[in-house]
């Protein structure tokens, strides 16, 4: 994530340098043509030469707004925690997700919620916990802060809300199918027992 951000910033800076380099020759050409065509070279070049610095100061402000905000470092930190979590032992994973749950209970912040949801998505399915966490993420996305201070967490929160919601839904379906299958097996056993008792004893 940080490498992508640095590459993007480097590309934007390179574009800015190219844009600035293209502006200066253009300004010189205008001043030259103005000198040759205008009978009064004193006032015309001064007006032309004032234009490139003004444009040069305005152009960098537009692409620089596309550079990721500093808060996006939170997402990189969360992804690193997730990578460490996936590479740890089952005991370490249990301790990490328990710690994330305790931290969420103490802080009640969007970052703590996204951290817990991210680790939960890498753990074994827990139907009710998956559904509850997905619902909390959806509530987070509807808050006004999701479009301001927590905007960097929104894409990850959306992904986790969908993932946990679908996993909880599939887990509920599997539980229902398993229940029905067990009922059918019980009925089958009952029918088999009845068939065995109704059959006449074998002849000697």
Order of alpha helices (4+ residues) and beta strands (2+ residues): alpha-alpha-alpha-alpha-alpha-alpha-alpha
